[in-house]
């Protein structure tokens, strides 16, 4: 039967959205309600409401499931019980007998046990194999969430409750023919490539391209014996013994189902690898995931297999630590920003404007009171900007002001500055970075850009203009007294976090949202860089720039000839960096670098004249000046 062709999806761009974290209706593309969509990073992102079972490599796809949302692979009926495809179970009366269902075929086999230790412990109740008290094989450490394999890729070792269990099972019988099977290097069993749909025939079994009537017995190869029972092909396969030799020493006798270790004619007690000699029983490490052991002159290697095969869940990221074999999913840090003319971005992603004057609680640990960050907003010509920062952490008070002036407990300090175990302050290019003992990081550009990054431990513990960091953007506007107000009431929300005199609150309550204007001269519209794929290296496909663009335009209305646009670009660039986009050149490409200041730091050179030529010119000029004034105003060196 023909193999099912893969579906070609049309190209296009991601749909933009405005209300971060809000649900987005997609009735026009999803009539059955199989997906739910939200606004994330300014784009509509949809995910299935159902956890669809895996169908990769399924050659017995069932079309038109009851809910209509998922395709499903044909399951198996074994001893009157239905099992889904890709599932495995153990016989309740014999823990060494294992069954696996794959697309309407059940494969029965008996586990082969392996104990890589001298004094194994007896099998735990209900288990088949003896265990080892140390979760290590050939130098590789097994854990609850990752397996270790050896030269025999079908041998799997896993640590369960601190005890190492190693087993080997037979590969399942597949529905696809050999020409449609793929064997991934390092994997035990072949897999089917692609998918296929077939009509299910009652009282019959389908194996490959053949049909077998109920009760019929047949062999798929000389080592596999099957029977059609209740519409399921039940096949028996023996598991091959575990081999302690590498692939180069494995041989197979003609007509045999399993390979064996062919011992070398000369038995040695040493192994040689990459020019080095290892004694019998000695182990060595190949890399973070592989190590070998010398066993009777033959090297036996083990490899750690990482079990993370799916994308990390929303709100988390995959982290690979240097020197570690397997990475892991960890929760994202929370990032809050203030930039430009009174623009704010909360930890959960809401961007809003608030032009209140005075001192406000930017963010604080409202549970344990470990740290707090306060800002002072000042009227500057025609805009309101954050001009001063006050940081409190335990008994330390840090004040940040314009042009990177910094005081710690009232004393002016120079950079780098450090109080061991409490705070570290460093100047990094054009920003000042303050790291607290709680791993909270504050970034200040010495003007009006402020960024606070907090570790996941502070989730649901924060309050202030930055919101509460609970992954729910809908309740970001929570007043000091605990009431949540609407998105249109940013003034009431922000005013409730005023920590200055009462005049601060009165002033803020009279403010209106920032106006938008049209930049008349297109050549002066530097905000257009936010729409440039080149400047931000394609970040527009991951993060919608519309809100940063609107903030930028409102700032440029108040300083059309300056560089007020740079802080909106800076906020966008830092978000892009966190999404893994390389945006190192954005300042140069958007002219946010002070070119004249950079030039003054470099010595002036002129390749047209040599030093001797310049000296001659100066002598002539001095001679002329002496004739006029009798003195030499131009130094010769």
C-alpha positions in Angstrom: 0.0 0.0 0.0 1.3 3.5 -0.8 2.9 5.5 2.0 1.1 8.5 3.1 2.5 11.8 1.7 3.6 14.5 4.1 1.3 17.6 4.3 2.8 20.8 2.8 1.9 23.8 4.9 1.4 27.2 3.4 3.9 29.9 4.3 3.1 33.2 6.0 3.7 35.5 8.9 2.7 35.1 12.6 -0.5 37.0 13.5 0.2 40.0 15.8 -1.8 40.8 19.0 -1.9 43.6 21.5 -3.1 42.3 24.9 -0.2 40.2 26.3 -1.4 37.1 28.1 -5.0 37.5 26.9 -6.9 34.7 25.2 -7.4 35.1 21.4 -10.4 33.7 19.6 -9.6 31.6 16.5 -13.0 30.5 15.6 -12.3 31.2 11.9 -9.5 28.6 11.7 -10.6 26.1 14.5 -14.3 25.2 14.4 -14.0 22.2 16.7 -12.3 23.9 19.6 -9.2 21.7 19.5 -6.8 24.6 20.2 -6.5 27.5 22.7 -4.6 30.6 21.7 -3.0 33.4 23.8 -1.1 36.5 23.1 2.6 35.8 23.8 5.5 38.2 22.9 3.0 40.2 20.8 2.1 37.2 18.6 -0.8 34.8 18.6 0.4 31.4 19.9 -1.8 28.4 19.9 -1.5 25.0 21.5 -3.7 21.9 21.5 -6.3 21.6 24.2 -5.7 17.9 24.0 -2.6 15.9 24.6 -2.6 13.9 21.4 -0.9 10.5 21.5 2.3 10.2 19.4 1.8 9.0 15.8 5.3 9.2 14.4 6.2 6.0 12.6 2.6 4.7 12.8 1.6 2.5 9.9 -1.9 1.9 11.2 -3.4 5.4 11.6 -7.0 5.6 12.6 -8.7 8.6 10.8 -11.7 10.5 12.2 -11.4 10.0 16.0 -14.4 10.8 18.1 -13.3 14.3 19.2 -12.0 15.1 15.7 -8.9 16.8 17.2 -6.3 14.0 17.1 -5.2 11.3 14.8 -4.6 8.0 16.7 -2.5 4.9 16.1 -4.3 1.6 16.2 -4.0 0.0 19.7 -4.0 -3.6 20.8 -6.3 -6.0 22.6 -4.4 -8.4 24.8 -6.2 -10.9 27.1 -9.4 -8.8 26.8 -7.7 -5.5 27.8 -7.2 -2.6 25.3 -3.7 -1.0 25.3 -2.8 2.2 23.3 0.0 2.0 20.8 3.5 2.8 22.1 2.7 1.4 25.5 4.5 -1.3 27.5 3.4 -3.4 30.4 4.6 -6.4 32.5 2.7 -9.7 33.1 1.2 -9.5 36.6 2.1 -13.2 37.2 5.6 -13.1 35.7 7.6 -9.8 36.2 10.2 -10.9 33.7 7.6 -11.2 30.9 7.2 -7.8 29.1 4.7 -6.9 26.4 4.7 -3.9 24.0 2.0 -2.6 21.7 2.9 -1.0 18.4 0.2 -0.2 15.8 -2.0 -3.3 16.4 0.9 -5.7 17.1 1.8 -7.0 20.6 5.4 -8.2 21.0 6.0 -10.6 23.9 9.5 -11.1 25.3 11.4 -12.2 28.4 13.7 -9.6 30.0 17.4 -10.4 30.2 19.0 -9.1 33.4 22.5 -7.6 33.8 24.2 -6.7 37.1 27.4 -4.7 36.7 28.4 -5.1 40.3 30.1 -7.9 42.4 27.5 -8.2 45.1 24.0 -7.6 43.6 20.9 -7.3 45.7 18.0 -9.6 45.2 15.1 -8.3 43.0 12.6 -6.0 44.7 9.1 -7.3 45.2 7.3 -7.5 41.9 10.5 -6.9 39.9 12.4 -9.3 37.7 16.1 -8.4 38.0 18.7 -8.1 40.8 20.0 -4.6 41.5 23.2 -2.8 42.4 23.6 -0.5 45.3 25.6 2.0 43.2 23.9 3.7 40.3 27.0 3.7 38.0 28.1 1.6 35.0 31.5 2.0 33.4 31.9 5.4 34.9 28.5 6.8 33.8 25.9 7.7 36.5 22.3 6.7 35.9 19.5 8.8 37.5 15.7 8.6 37.8 15.3 10.7 34.7 18.0 9.4 32.4 19.2 6.0 31.2 22.7 4.6 30.6 23.4 2.3 27.7 26.5 0.2 27.0 28.1 -1.3 23.8 24.8 -3.2 23.6 22.4 -0.4 22.9 19.5 -2.6 23.9 20.7 -2.7 27.5 19.1 0.0 29.5 20.3 0.9 33.1 18.2 3.1 35.3 18.5 4.2 38.9 15.3 3.7 40.9 15.2 4.6 44.5 19.0 4.6 44.7 19.4 1.1 43.2 20.6 0.4 39.6 18.6 -1.9 37.5 19.8 -3.1 34.0 17.5 -4.9 31.6 17.4 -6.0 28.0 14.2 -6.5 26.0 13.5 -7.7 22.4 12.7 -5.1 19.8 8.9 -4.8 18.9 7.6 -6.2 15.6 6.9 -3.3 13.2 4.1 -2.7 10.7 6.4 -1.3 8.1 8.6 -3.3 5.7 12.4 -3.1 6.0 12.8 -0.5 3.2 10.7 1.9 5.3 12.6 1.2 8.5 15.3 3.5 9.9 18.0 2.6 12.4 19.3 5.6 14.3 23.0 5.2 15.4 23.2 4.3 19.1 19.5 3.3 19.3 18.5 -0.3 20.0 15.6 -0.8 17.7 14.6 0.3 14.2 11.7 2.6 13.7 9.2 3.1 10.9 9.7 6.2 8.7 6.6 8.2 8.0 3.0 7.2 8.6 0.3 5.2 6.8 -3.5 4.9 7.1 -5.3 1.5 6.6 -8.8 0.4 6.9 -9.3 -1.9 9.9 -10.8 -5.2 9.0 -12.9 -7.0 11.6 -11.8 -10.5 12.7 -8.5 -10.1 10.9 -5.0 -8.8 11.6 -2.8 -6.6 9.5 1.0 -7.0 9.6 2.9 -5.1 7.0 1.2 -5.7 3.7 -0.4 -9.0 4.7 -3.8 -9.8 6.3 -4.3 -12.8 8.6 -7.7 -14.2 9.7 -8.6 -14.7 13.3 -6.8 -17.7 14.9 -4.3 -17.9 12.1 -0.6 -18.6 13.1 2.3 -17.2 11.1 6.0 -16.2 11.3 7.3 -12.7 10.3 10.9 -14.1 10.4 12.7 -17.2 11.7 12.9 -15.7 15.2 9.3 -14.3 15.5 6.2 -16.5 15.9 2.8 -14.8 15.7 -0.9 -15.5 16.0 -4.0 -13.4 15.2 -6.1 -13.1 18.4 -9.0 -10.7 18.8 -7.9 -8.6 15.8 -4.4 -8.2 17.3 -1.2 -9.8 16.1 0.4 -11.3 19.2 4.1 -12.2 18.4 6.7 -13.9 20.5 10.3 -12.9 20.3 13.3 -14.0 22.5 15.5 -11.3 24.0 19.2 -11.8 23.2 21.7 -12.2 26.0 23.7 -9.1 27.1 27.1 -8.8 25.5 30.2 -7.5 27.3 32.1 -6.7 24.2 32.1 -3.9 21.7 30.6 -4.1 18.2 33.9 -5.0 16.6 34.1 -8.2 18.7 30.4 -9.3 18.0 29.7 -12.0 15.5 26.5 -13.9 14.4 26.3 -17.5 13.4 24.3 -18.2 10.3 20.8 -19.2 11.2 21.1 -17.8 14.8 18.8 -15.1 16.1 21.4 -13.5 18.4 25.1 -12.3 18.1 27.8 -13.4 20.5 31.2 -12.2 21.7 34.1 -13.7 19.6 37.0 -13.7 22.1 40.4 -12.8 20.5 42.9 -15.6 20.0 45.3 -13.9 22.4 43.8 -12.9 25.7 45.2 -9.7 27.0 44.7 -7.9 30.3 45.3 -4.4 28.8 43.3 -2.1 26.5 44.7 0.5 24.1 42.7 3.5 23.1 43.9 6.7 21.4 47.5 5.9 22.1 47.0 5.2 25.8 47.1 1.9 27.6 44.6 0.9 30.3 44.8 -2.0 32.7 42.0 -4.6 33.1 39.1 -3.1 35.1 40.3 0.5 34.6 37.8 3.1 33.4 38.3 6.3 31.4 36.1 9.1 30.2 35.5 9.9 26.5 33.3 13.0 27.1 30.5 14.2 29.4 28.1 11.5 28.1 30.5 8.5 27.5 33.1 6.5 29.3 34.8 3.1 28.8 36.1 0.2 30.9 38.8 -2.3 30.0 37.3 -5.9 30.3 39.7 -8.8 29.5 41.5 -6.8 26.8 38.3 -5.4 25.3 36.9 -2.0 25.8 33.4 -1.8 27.0 31.7 1.6 26.8 28.7 3.2 28.4 26.7 6.2 27.3 24.2 8.3 29.1 21.0 8.9 27.1 19.1 12.1 27.9 15.4 11.6 28.1 14.2 15.2 27.4 12.8 14.8 23.9 10.0 17.5 23.9 10.2 21.2 24.1 10.2 22.8 27.5 6.8 23.9 28.8 5.7 27.6 28.6 7.6 29.8 31.1 10.7 27.7 31.1 13.8 27.2 29.1 16.3 24.4 28.3 19.7 24.9 30.1 22.8 23.0 29.3 25.5 23.3 32.1 29.1 23.0 31.0 30.5 19.6 31.8 27.1 18.0 32.2 25.8 15.4 29.7 22.1 16.3 29.9 20.4 19.6 30.1 17.2 20.3 31.9 14.2 22.6 31.8 14.3 25.4 34.3 11.8 28.2 35.0 12.5 31.6 33.3 13.7 34.5 35.4 11.4 37.5 35.7 12.4 40.7 34.0 10.9 44.2 34.6 11.9 47.4 32.8 11.4 51.2 32.9 12.5 53.0 29.9 12.1 56.3 28.0 9.3 58.7 28.7 7.5 56.7 31.5 7.2 53.3 29.8 7.0 50.2 32.0 7.1 46.4 31.3 6.0 44.1 34.1 7.5 40.7 34.9 4.6 39.0 33.2 4.9 41.0 30.0 2.4 43.9 30.2 3.7 47.2 28.7 2.0 50.4 29.9 2.7 54.1 30.3 2.5 56.2 33.5 3.9 59.7 33.8 3.7 60.2 37.6 6.2 62.4 39.4 7.7 61.5 42.7 9.0 58.3 44.3 7.4 54.9 43.6 7.9 51.3 44.6 9.3 49.7 41.5 9.5 46.2 42.9 9.7 44.7 46.3 9.7 41.2 48.0 6.4 41.7 49.8 6.6 38.3 51.5 10.1 38.1 53.1 11.2 41.7 52.5 14.6 40.5 51.2 15.0 43.4 48.8 13.3 46.4 47.3 13.8 48.8 44.4 12.4 52.3 44.4 12.5 54.9 41.6 12.2 58.6 41.5 10.5 60.1 38.5 11.4 63.7 37.5 10.0 66.1 35.0 12.7 66.7 32.3 11.7 69.4 29.8 8.6 67.9 28.2 8.9 64.3 29.5 8.9 62.4 32.8 11.8 60.0 33.3 13.2 57.7 36.0 16.3 59.7 37.3 17.3 58.0 40.5 17.2 54.5 42.0 17.2 53.3 45.6 18.0 49.7 46.3 17.7 48.0 49.7 19.0 44.6 50.4 19.2 43.4 54.0 21.3 46.1 55.7 22.7 47.6 52.5 21.3 50.7 50.8 22.4 51.6 47.3 21.7 54.9 45.5 22.1 55.2 41.7 21.9 58.6 40.0 22.7 60.2 36.7 26.0 59.5 34.9 26.6 56.4 37.0 27.0 58.1 40.3 26.7 55.4 43.0 26.6 55.5 46.8 26.6 52.5 49.1 25.3 53.3 52.6 25.9 57.0 51.9 29.5 56.7 50.6 30.4 57.4 47.0 32.0 54.3 45.4 34.1 53.4 42.4 33.7 50.4 40.2 34.1 47.5 40.4 32.8 47.4 44.0 32.1 44.4 46.1 31.0 43.4 49.6 31.6 39.7 49.8 28.3 37.8 50.1 26.1 40.9 49.9 26.5 42.9 46.7 28.6 43.3 43.6 28.6 46.4 41.4 30.3 46.4 38.0 30.4 48.7 34.9 29.7 46.7 31.8 30.1 48.7 28.6 27.4 51.3 28.8 25.4 50.0 31.8 25.9 49.5 35.5 25.1 46.1 36.9 24.2 45.5 40.5 24.0 41.9 41.7 22.5 41.2 45.1 23.0 38.2 47.3 19.5 37.1 46.5 20.6 36.8 42.8 18.5 39.8 41.9 20.3 41.8 39.1 19.6 45.5 38.5 20.8 47.1 35.3 21.0 51.0 35.0 22.2 53.0 32.0 22.9 56.1 34.0 20.0 58.0 32.3 16.5 56.6 32.6 16.7 52.9 31.5 16.2 50.5 34.4 16.0 46.7 34.3 15.4 44.3 37.2 15.9 40.5 36.8 14.7 38.2 39.6 15.2 34.4 39.8 12.2 32.0 39.8 12.3 31.7 43.6 10.5 35.0 43.8 7.3 33.9 41.9 4.1 35.1 43.6 6.2 37.1 46.1 6.6 40.5 44.5 4.6 43.7 44.3 4.9 47.2 42.9 4.9 48.8 39.4 6.5 45.6 38.0 3.5 43.4 39.0 3.5 40.2 41.0 5.4 37.8 38.8 2.9 34.9 38.7 2.8 34.2 34.9 -0.7 35.7 34.8 -0.7 39.1 33.1 -4.3 39.7 33.8 -3.8 40.6 37.5 -0.6 42.7 37.0 -2.5 45.9 37.9 -3.0 45.0 41.6 -3.3 48.0 43.9 -1.4 48.2 47.2 -4.6 47.2 49.0 -5.0 44.1 46.9 -7.7 45.1 44.4 -7.1 44.4 40.7 -8.1 47.2 38.3 -8.7 47.2 34.6 -5.9 47.7 32.0 -7.3 51.2 31.2 -6.7 52.3 34.8 -2.9 52.4 34.9 -3.0 55.7 36.7 -4.8 54.3 39.8 -2.6 51.2 39.8 0.7 53.1 39.7 -0.4 55.9 42.0 -1.2 53.3 44.7 2.6 52.4 44.8 3.7 56.0 45.5 6.0 56.1 48.5 6.7 59.9 48.5 4.7 62.8 49.9 1.0 63.0 49.3 1.5 65.6 46.6 2.9 62.7 44.5 -0.4 60.9 44.5 -2.4 64.1 43.7 -0.1 64.9 40.8 -0.3 61.5 39.4 -4.1 61.2 39.5 -4.4 64.2 37.1 -2.1 62.8 34.4 -3.5 61.4 31.2 -2.0 58.7 29.0 0.9 59.7 26.8 -0.1 61.2 23.4 0.8 59.7 20.1 2.0 61.8 17.2 3.1 61.4 13.7 6.8 62.0 12.9 6.7 64.3 9.9 10.2 63.9 8.6 10.7 60.2 7.6 14.5 60.7 7.7 14.2 61.6 11.4 12.1 58.6 12.3 14.8 56.5 13.9 12.0 54.4 15.5 11.8 52.7 12.1 14.9 50.7 13.2 12.5 48.6 15.3 10.8 47.5 12.1 14.1 46.5 10.5 14.9 42.8 10.3 18.5 43.7 9.6 19.1 45.8 12.7 17.6 43.2 15.1 18.7 40.1 13.2 15.3 38.7 12.5 14.0 39.1 16.1 10.7 40.4 14.6 9.7 36.8 14.0 10.0 36.0 17.8 9.0 39.3 19.4 6.4 41.8 18.1 7.9 45.3 18.1 4.7 47.3 17.8 4.4 48.4 21.5 8.1 49.3 21.6 7.6 51.2 18.3 4.6 53.2 19.7 6.6 54.0 22.9 9.5 55.1 20.7 7.3 57.4 18.6 5.8 59.1 21.7 9.3 59.8 23.0 10.5 61.2 19.7 7.5 63.7 19.7 9.1 65.3 22.7 12.7 65.3 21.4 12.5 65.0 17.6 16.2 66.0 17.1 17.7 63.9 19.9 18.3 60.3 20.7 15.3 59.6 22.8 14.5 56.6 20.6 17.5 54.7 21.9 15.9 53.5 25.1 13.0 51.9 23.4 15.4 50.1 21.1 17.5 49.1 24.1 14.5 47.6 25.8 13.6 45.7 22.6 17.2 44.5 22.1 17.5 43.1 25.6 14.2 41.1 25.2 15.5 39.8 21.9 18.8 38.7 23.5 16.8 36.7 26.1 15.0 34.9 23.2 18.4 33.8 21.9 18.7 36.4 19.1 22.2 37.9 18.5 21.6 41.7 18.4 25.1 42.9 19.4 25.3 45.5 16.5 22.0 47.2 17.1 23.6 50.4 18.6 25.9 50.9 15.7 23.2 50.1 13.1 20.7 52.5 14.7 23.2 55.3 15.5 22.7 55.0 19.2 26.5 55.1 19.8 28.0 58.5 20.5 30.3 58.7 17.5 32.0 62.0 18.4 32.7 60.8 21.9 34.2 57.5 20.6 36.4 59.5 18.2 37.8 61.7 21.0 39.1 58.6 22.8 41.2 57.5 19.8 44.4 59.3 18.7 44.1 61.2 15.4 46.2 59.8 12.6 46.7 60.9 9.0 48.2 58.5 6.5 48.7 61.3 3.9 51.7 62.8 5.8 54.7 61.3 7.6 55.8 62.6 11.0 58.8 64.3 9.2 56.4 66.0 6.8 54.2 67.3 9.7 57.3 68.7 11.5 58.4 70.6 8.4 54.9 72.1 8.0 54.9 73.2 11.6 58.3 74.8 11.2 57.2 76.8 8.2 54.0 77.9 10.1 56.0 78.9 13.2 58.4 80.9 11.0 55.5 82.8 9.5 54.0 83.5 12.9 57.3 84.8 14.3 57.4 87.3 11.5 54.0 88.6 12.5 54.0 88.4 16.3 57.5 87.4 17.4 56.4 84.2 19.2 55.7 80.6 18.3 52.1 79.5 19.3 52.3 76.0 17.7 54.3 73.3 19.6 56.7 71.2 17.6 56.0 68.0 19.4 
